[in-house]
Amino acid sequence: MADDARRSGPPPFERPFEDEDTKQRVYGAVLHARGPMTAAEMAERADCSEESARAHLSFYADLGIVIRHDGRPVRYERNDDYFEWRRVNELARDHTVDELQARVSELTDRIETYRDEYGVDSPADVDVLEFDAELVDDVYVELGDWATAIEERRLHERARRKATGSTAPSHS
């Protein structure tokens, strides 16, 4: 019974890509990378040979998923611009212009509420030390939500502009 429950749960943290093929494991290693890494480092994370990792990383570089940094040794880095482009395209494909505009408006309202509540234009402008110690955790949660709303609005606005063929923003 315990074995069945374990099989249905997530893989162990040490081996999160255990049941995937090499290409998927290298892709997963790219997604989890925090900065440029060598093919050997990626291979270790993906539990594959360095040659396999290098071949898949080269393929992903050709697609724009990773950025190849020449040098000794060559390093590979996740291309965040690619993933943002992909997210914007998904939003534009999966939602109508009206849905995107409604989401931009909703997020703008949330952002304005935070601006009014904290009296500053950005979560980075909030001095958390001004709050009582028992409120600090809640303030950090709200600042995270505020920053997420700003980023989501930017992505939804890009998707709205893409869907309409417009370059003029609907909100600032």
C-alpha positions in Angstrom: 0.0 0.0 0.0 2.8 2.4 0.9 4.5 1.6 -2.3 1.4 2.3 -4.3 0.9 5.7 -2.6 4.6 6.5 -3.2 4.4 5.6 -6.9 1.4 8.0 -7.4 3.1 10.9 -5.7 5.9 13.1 -7.1 9.3 11.6 -7.7 12.0 12.0 -5.0 13.5 15.5 -5.0 16.9 14.1 -5.8 15.7 12.5 -9.0 12.7 14.6 -10.3 13.1 13.5 -13.9 13.6 9.8 -13.2 10.8 8.4 -15.4 11.5 10.7 -18.4 13.7 10.2 -21.5 17.1 11.9 -21.8 15.8 14.7 -23.9 13.1 15.5 -21.3 15.5 15.3 -18.4 17.9 17.7 -20.1 15.0 20.1 -20.8 14.0 19.8 -17.1 17.6 20.6 -16.1 17.5 23.7 -18.3 14.2 24.8 -16.7 15.6 24.4 -13.2 19.0 26.0 -13.9 19.6 29.3 -12.1 22.4 30.5 -14.4 24.8 29.3 -17.1 26.0 25.8 -16.7 28.4 23.5 -18.5 27.2 20.4 -20.4 28.8 18.3 -17.6 26.7 20.1 -15.0 23.6 19.7 -17.0 24.4 16.0 -17.6 24.8 15.5 -13.9 21.4 17.1 -13.2 19.7 15.2 -16.0 21.4 11.9 -15.1 22.8 11.3 -18.6 26.1 11.3 -20.3 27.9 14.6 -21.1 27.7 13.8 -24.8 23.9 13.3 -24.7 23.5 16.5 -22.7 25.7 18.4 -25.2 23.7 17.1 -28.2 20.3 18.0 -26.6 21.6 21.4 -25.4 22.8 22.1 -29.0 19.4 21.3 -30.3 17.7 23.5 -27.7 20.2 26.3 -28.6 19.1 26.0 -32.2 15.5 26.4 -31.1 16.3 29.4 -28.9 15.3 27.6 -25.7 18.9 28.0 -24.4 21.6 30.5 -25.0 25.0 29.0 -25.7 27.9 31.0 -24.2 31.2 30.2 -26.0 34.3 29.8 -24.0 36.2 27.1 -22.1 34.1 25.4 -21.1 31.0 26.3 -23.2 28.1 27.1 -20.9 24.3 26.9 -21.5 21.7 29.1 -20.0 17.9 29.0 -20.1 16.6 31.7 -22.5 13.9 33.5 -20.4 12.9 35.6 -23.4 11.9 32.4 -25.2 9.7 31.3 -22.4 8.1 34.7 -22.1 7.5 34.7 -25.9 5.9 31.3 -25.6 3.7 32.4 -22.7 2.5 35.5 -24.6 1.6 33.4 -27.6 -0.3 30.9 -25.5 -2.3 33.7 -23.9 -3.0 35.3 -27.3 -4.1 31.9 -28.7 -6.2 30.7 -25.8 -8.0 34.0 -24.9 -10.1 36.5 -26.8 -9.1 40.1 -27.0 -11.9 40.9 -24.7 -10.8 38.3 -22.1 -7.2 39.6 -22.3 -8.4 43.2 -21.9 -10.6 42.3 -18.9 -7.7 40.6 -17.3 -5.4 43.6 -17.9 -8.1 45.8 -16.3 -8.5 43.4 -13.3 -4.8 43.4 -12.7 -4.5 47.1 -13.1 -7.2 47.5 -10.4 -5.3 45.2 -8.1 -2.1 47.1 -8.7 -3.8 50.4 -8.1 -5.2 49.1 -4.8 -1.7 48.1 -3.6 -0.4 51.5 -4.7 -3.1 53.3 -2.7 -2.6 50.9 0.3 1.1 51.4 0.5 1.4 54.9 -0.8 4.2 54.0 -3.3 4.3 53.1 -7.0 6.1 49.8 -6.7 6.5 46.9 -4.3 10.3 47.7 -4.4 9.6 51.1 -2.8 8.0 49.6 0.3 10.2 49.6 3.4 9.2 46.5 5.2 11.0 47.6 8.4 8.3 50.3 8.8 5.8 47.6 9.8 5.3 45.8 13.1 7.1 42.5 13.3 3.8 40.5 13.4 2.7 42.0 10.1 6.0 41.6 8.2 5.1 38.1 6.8 1.7 39.4 5.5 3.4 42.4 3.9 5.9 40.2 2.1 3.0 38.0 0.8 1.2 41.2 -0.5 4.4 42.5 -2.0 4.8 39.2 -3.9 1.3 39.3 -5.1 1.7 42.9 -6.2 4.9 42.1 -8.1 3.2 39.1 -9.7 0.2 41.2 -10.8 2.6 43.7 -12.4 4.3 40.9 -14.4 1.1 39.2 -15.3 -0.4 42.5 -16.5 2.6 43.1 -18.7 2.3 39.6 -20.3 -1.4 39.9 -20.8 -1.0 43.3 -22.3 1.6 42.0 -24.7 -0.8 39.1 -25.6 -3.7 41.6 -26.1 -1.5 43.7 -28.4 -0.4 40.6 -30.3 -4.0 39.5 -30.7 -5.2 42.9 -32.0 -2.0 43.7 -34.0 -1.7 46.9 -32.0 1.4 48.3 -30.4 -0.5 50.9 -28.3 -0.8 49.9 -24.6 -4.2 49.9 -23.0 -2.9 50.7 -19.4 0.3 52.1 -18.0 
